[in-house]
Amino acid sequence: MSSPLARPLTLPNGVVIKNRLAKAPLTEGLADGWNRATGRHVALYRQWAAGGSGIVVTGNVQIDRRYLERPGNVVIDGNGGEAALAAYAQAGTANNTQLWMQISHPGRQTPRRVCAEPVAPSAVPLALPESAFARPREMTPTEIEDVPRRFARVAAAARATGFAGVQLHAAHGYLLSQFLTPLVNRRTDRWGGSLANRASLLLESVRAVRAATAPDFCVSVKLNSSDFQQGGFSNEECLAVVRWLGEASVDMIEISGGNYEKPAMMGAATDSTRRREAYFLEYAALIKKAAPVPIMLTGGFRSRAAMEAALDEGACDAIGLGRPMCVEPDLPNRLLDGRSDAAVDWENRIVPAKAALGWFCLQLLRLGDGLAPDTGLTGEAAIGRYLQNEEATAAALLGR
Ligand SMILES: Cc1cc2nc3c(=O)[nH]c(=O)nc-3n(C[C@H](O)[C@H](O)[C@H](O)COP(=O)(O)O)c2cc1C
């Protein structure tokens, strides 16, 4: 019997995805000094499209250059670069790949090296060193109303340059996720208070994106199953938001969890989760029951057996793969044709563990430069080189 991973998936808008494997969003850091796409994106996405994933979601592309997640982000805000985006889209949609642009605003998670005063629903600083993230200021109603318009403009640009869809980033503590949590959203106007109010920026942004694109253009949302913080966005609240997203006719929801303060998306919390690999498996099954929207589940999948079991159990419809795709861009092809049974769990081999994010980011820079991954890179060397790259990229930013 053929693997459930090889089964096509029809989305609510009628688009057919060729298989159940998806490359999860991974920030690339490859933009030029004007935050435009480059030939390095083309080189990277050509490899991922050839690698066999049904869906490839890009790293987060910012809707506002004042608020970057890192200095090398692509931004679309009238800064030109359409020809480079079109080349990027052409490379990433080869091999019948659904290339979706993740669109994002980091809010208070904008690092100090690119922004002295980030914005947030309320002026609640991150419980992380102030040297890395400056204290945010509360957004004005006018600034909030501008957000859905910016998401819509970027989605329209994505469609015009050849991307097959977008994914609004409403997970991991970014701006839309900050609005969802009462810990950061303490507003008393129509954007805060009840869950319906806290979710309204996300839902208005989804509706604006739908209105600015076309029915065959896929609209997805990345959402936390929970923030895993006392008093934060809970799984119960997630189930309600998923229902509303279903009514807003999104084509797929990617489920993750956590944020910069509580990075649940990067590791298993319990032994039982570790055994089943997928960090948010139980939550995904509940979410799938709550709304008839296809669910992509990301976080922890490494073996074909665990991926097939999640699909067979009906916990999700697609498997998101993040870190493995930084080192093995052709992993989907090898899982599908039986050459591989599992990805290498590089994250468990990197010492010190705090170096892991930089280690994976540096592998993406290498792929963008046409080089093979450097699996001999030590954690210590990765920390230094990653910081050096971020500082140099920040220093080279033009037009700010
Ligand atoms: C280097 C790196 C960059 C990432 N960039 C993004 C991003 O831009 N947007 C996003 O939603 N998640 C991002 N993530 C999180 C991944 O999409 C995914 O949720 C996480 O890595 C867990 O999946 P995995 O266990 O398959 O790696 C990133 C993760 C890593 C390691």
The ligand as a MOL file (V3000), in Angstrom:
LIG
                    3D

  0  0  0     0  0            999 V3000
M  V30 BEGIN CTAB
M  V30 COUNTS 31 33 0 0 0
M  V30 BEGIN ATOM
M  V30 1 C 16.1870 28.6300 11.4100 0
M  V30 2 C 14.7060 28.6860 11.7040 0
M  V30 3 C 13.9430 29.7110 11.1670 0
M  V30 4 C 12.5610 29.7700 11.4170 0
M  V30 5 N 11.8180 30.7740 10.8440 0
M  V30 6 C 10.4680 30.7830 10.9880 0
M  V30 7 C 9.6700 31.7460 10.3180 0
M  V30 8 O 10.1580 32.6280 9.5830 0
M  V30 9 N 8.3190 31.6860 10.5080 0
M  V30 10 C 7.7360 30.7120 11.2880 0
M  V30 11 O 6.5000 30.6770 11.3970 0
M  V30 12 N 8.4710 29.7880 11.9170 0
M  V30 13 C 9.8090 29.7870 11.7660 0
M  V30 14 N 10.5410 28.8060 12.3660 0
M  V30 15 C 9.8440 27.7150 13.0840 0
M  V30 16 C 9.5900 26.5400 12.1300 0
M  V30 17 O 8.6860 26.8950 11.1060 0
M  V30 18 C 9.0000 25.3290 12.9040 0
M  V30 19 O 7.7730 25.7380 13.4930 0
M  V30 20 C 9.9710 24.8110 13.9720 0
M  V30 21 O 11.2930 24.7430 13.4770 0
M  V30 22 C 9.5530 23.4140 14.4640 0
M  V30 23 O 9.5380 22.4930 13.4130 0
M  V30 24 P 10.7470 21.3990 13.2250 0
M  V30 25 O 10.7830 20.5840 14.4900 0
M  V30 26 O 10.3520 20.5910 12.0250 0
M  V30 27 O 11.9960 22.1780 13.0360 0
M  V30 28 C 11.9330 28.7660 12.1980 0
M  V30 29 C 12.7190 27.7430 12.7380 0
M  V30 30 C 14.0830 27.6940 12.5120 0
M  V30 31 C 14.8860 26.5580 13.0740 0
M  V30 END ATOM
M  V30 BEGIN BOND
M  V30 1 1 1 2
M  V30 2 1 2 3
M  V30 3 2 2 30
M  V30 4 2 3 4
M  V30 5 1 4 5
M  V30 6 1 4 28
M  V30 7 2 5 6
M  V30 8 1 6 7
M  V30 9 1 6 13
M  V30 10 2 7 8
M  V30 11 1 7 9
M  V30 12 1 9 10
M  V30 13 2 10 11
M  V30 14 1 10 12
M  V30 15 2 12 13
M  V30 16 1 13 14
M  V30 17 1 14 15
M  V30 18 1 14 28
M  V30 19 1 15 16
M  V30 20 1 16 17
M  V30 21 1 16 18
M  V30 22 1 18 19
M  V30 23 1 18 20
M  V30 24 1 20 21
M  V30 25 1 20 22
M  V30 26 1 22 23
M  V30 27 1 23 24
M  V30 28 2 24 25
M  V30 29 1 24 26
M  V30 30 1 24 27
M  V30 31 2 28 29
M  V30 32 1 29 30
M  V30 33 1 30 31
M  V30 END BOND
M  V30 END CTAB
M  END
